[in-house]
């Protein structure tokens, strides 16, 4: 086995692929697909997204200081891709992809009703990085589709929504469960339960 050297680049894959909705009125609602998204703090709950300056949504998010991260599923794969390659300057992505804007609890930006989870965010800081600006935001609300809540346990089971991820320009469904957090250090008696 031999190692080869690549030029420096982003090789951290797979990534969550999300549809970010933005706007503060129906006439300027938009959706952008983002793979540069992530959790950055748990208390307070904070996330980041990175968006190119020239993207239509960049201006909307900069102006309103709000956005909603909508998790994607196998059923939403085509819409996820389409909303990433078309510009909201030219088309109404909601109408073209038959997506439904839904009212958020804490921000003016709409969620996407077809998404199993919509994470409402208020921008706290913008960091100019080069090709992208990073919007650091506090999570102010979460809307979850009750179809994915186990009635017996009350647990939210996102895996039943069939989430997707992004790797090197391709979309993938998630594979089989390999373990739960902490499984490697559980005592043998706990593993049998």
Secondary structure, DSSP 8 states (H G I E B T S, - for coil): -------S-----SEE-EEEEE-SSGGG-EEEEESSEEEEETTTTEEEEEEETTSHHHHHHHHH-EEEEEE-BGGGHHHHHHHHHS-TTT--HHHHTT--EE--SS-SS-EETTSSEEEEEEEEEEEE-SSEEEEEEEEEEEEE-GGGB-TTT--B-GGGG-BEEEETTEEEE-------TTGGG--HHHHT-
